[in-house]
Amino acid sequence: GWFYLNFVTEEVENPEKTIPLAICISMAIVTVGYVLTNVAYFTTISAEELMLSNAVAVTFSERLLGNFSLAVPIFVALSCFGSMNGGV
């Protein structure tokens, strides 16, 4: 998101106040999301399984979602495509 900050600055009202506030709020939200994701991993998968796993998110989704775990790599690929599209 830092890359796009320069493009939206001119379109935001009161950017001196709004942009730092948006950065602080978004950093807090992302931090909470990462912490909750790690808590979910550790409550579902043992530490030994985490160490042996090549892809923790796939192991986690296989444990919780069964056959639907194929969706995780697909969503990662779509996320990469969206990020690449935004960068171009």
C-alpha angles and dihedrals in degrees: 000000000000090000093060095047093088092054097054098041094088093050098051122092112235095001093180089068104025102050098051089046091051091048093051094046094046092048090052092049093048092047092051090047093053093047092049091048091053091047089053091050094050094045093050104036128043120239091250092054090049091054093048096045120102091198115023095191091054092048089048093049092046089055095048106027105031111196092006089069088094086077093071097069089042092054090048090052091049090049091052090048091051092049091048091048091052092049093052 
